[in-house]
Amino acid sequence: MKNFFYTSLIILLAGCGSKQQKPMPTSSVKGSSCEMILLGKINKANLQTSNHTPWFNQDYQSISIDPQWIENLKPYLRGLRIKVFMGTWCEDSQREIPHFFKLLQALEFDQKHVEMYAMSEEKTTPENYEKGWEIYNVPTIIFLKNGNEINRFVEFPVNSLESDITKIIKGESYTHSYE
């Protein structure tokens, strides 16, 4: 009986240790270009599994990250929260978001500290998640510490995605593409 109990406990704990993210319930709507887009609060799993985002996995798999970049940035991640506003219809989002999530994976950044919102072409969500965040271009990736915005990445890199994110997270001087 003890062996059964311990075996069951080990199986249960091993299953609980799995951090496989599940897609969030979201809506697909027809965009202005008549293509189907995701709209509302989403996560990485939505992008990986949706029939409307085949570009995500294709680009995500092709990206490699410099291990030195990872080690230099890890000490600065404590207390960091991220809000991502993107459009599945947007070429800039399609280019930057797979790369961004590959960087987060390399950093072993906890996905529960990332909120992501798929926006319409008008840069809105049905729930108005964008209210108060001044979202004019996508993707916009907002970095927060202690609930306060420390900086943001907007639409395309000034130097490279890695360089821009490094400056933002380390608190170095950084001005995004539209400032």
N, C-alpha and C positions, 0 to 999 in steps of 0.2 A: 504493500500500500504506500509506503514511504517513497519507493522508487517511482511509482505512478505520479504521486504528488510533485516530486522534484522535477520529473520529466515534463509534466504539464506546466509547471512554473517556468521552466527554462524556455519552453516553446512560447508561452505567453509573453515573457519578457523580450524574447527575440523579435516577436511580431510587433511589440510596442516600440522597439528601437528603430523600426523602419521609418524613414522620413520621406517616403514617396509622396509627393504632392499630388492631390487630385484636382482636376479642373473645377472651377467655380461655376455655379449656375449662371449663365449669361444669355443674352439674346443675340441672334444674328438678324441683321436687317439689310435691306437692299440700299446700297449707297447711291449717291447722285450719279455715279458712272454705271449704275445698274449691276455692279458686282456686290456680292454678299460680304458684309463686314461684321466684326464683333463690336458690341456696344455695351458699355457698363464696366463694372468691376470685374477684373480678370486676374489670372496669375500665369506663371510660366507654363504650367501644365495645359492651360487653355491654348496657348500658342503652339505647343508641341502636338496637340491632338486634334485641333480643329481642321476640318476640310478646307476652311477659308484662309488658312495660313501656311501653305506648304513651304513658303520661303523661309520660315523660321528654322526648321530642322536642317534644311539644305545648308544654310549659312552657318548655323550653330556648329555643325559637325566639322566644317572646314577651317574653323578658327583655332589657332594655337596661341598660347600665352607664355611670355618670357617668365621663367621661374624667379628670376631676380626681381622683377616688378612685383610679384606676389609677396615675397619676403619683405620688401621695402615698405609695403602698404599695410600689411596685417596689423601692426601695432596701433594704427590710427582708427580701427573699425569700432572700437568699444563705444557703445551708446549711439551708434549711427542708425538712422532710419531713412528710408528712401521712398519717395512718391514718384511714380512714373506715369506720365500722361502721353499716350501714343495713339496712332491710328493704324489699324490693320490695312487700310487703303493707301497709306502714305509711304512713298518710296524712301524717305529719310528714316522713318521708323523701321521699315523693312531692312534697311542697311545697318542701323545702329543698335536696335534692340537685341538681335541675336548675339552680337558682339558684347553688348553690355552684360547680358546674362551669362555668357561664357566667362567674363571677368569675375562676376559674382561667384560663379561656381569655383573658379580657380582660387578665390580668396576664402572659400568655404563660408561665405556670408549666409547667415540664416534667412531663409526666404520669408519667414514670418515677420521680418522687419522691412519687407518690401510691399507697398501697396501699388497696384497698377490699374489704370483705367483706360479702356479703349474708347476713343472719342469719335464723334461724327466728323464729317468734313467741315462742319461749322465750328468744330472744337468745343462741342458740348456733350454732356452725358444726360440720360433721362433723370438721374438722381441729383444732378448739379454738383458732382464731386469736385468740379473745377472752380466752384464759387470761392472767391477770395484768393485764388492762386495765380491770377493773371496769366492765363495760358493763351498765347497768341500763335505759337508755332509748336509743331510736334516733330519728333519727340521732345518733351521737356522732362528732365529728370531732376527732381528737387532733393537735395541732401539736407537732412535735419539732425541736430543734436539738441537734447533737452527741449524738444518741441519747437525749436527755432530754426528757421532756414539759415544754413551757412553759405549756400550758393546753389547754382543750378547750371545744368548743361542744357543748351537749347539748339535743337535741330541738327547741327553738324559740328564736328570738332574744330577748335581753333588751331590746334597742332595735331593731336591724335586723340582718340578716345581715352587711351591709357594715360597720356600726359595730362589731359584736361581733368580726368577724374583724380589723378594723383594730386594735382594742385588744389582741387576742391576739398578733398578729404584731409589733406595735410594743413589746410587753412592758409595756403600760399596765395599770393595775388593771382586772381583769375577773373577775366571778363569774358562772358560768353559772346557768341557771334553777333548778337543783336544789341549789345550795350555800347 
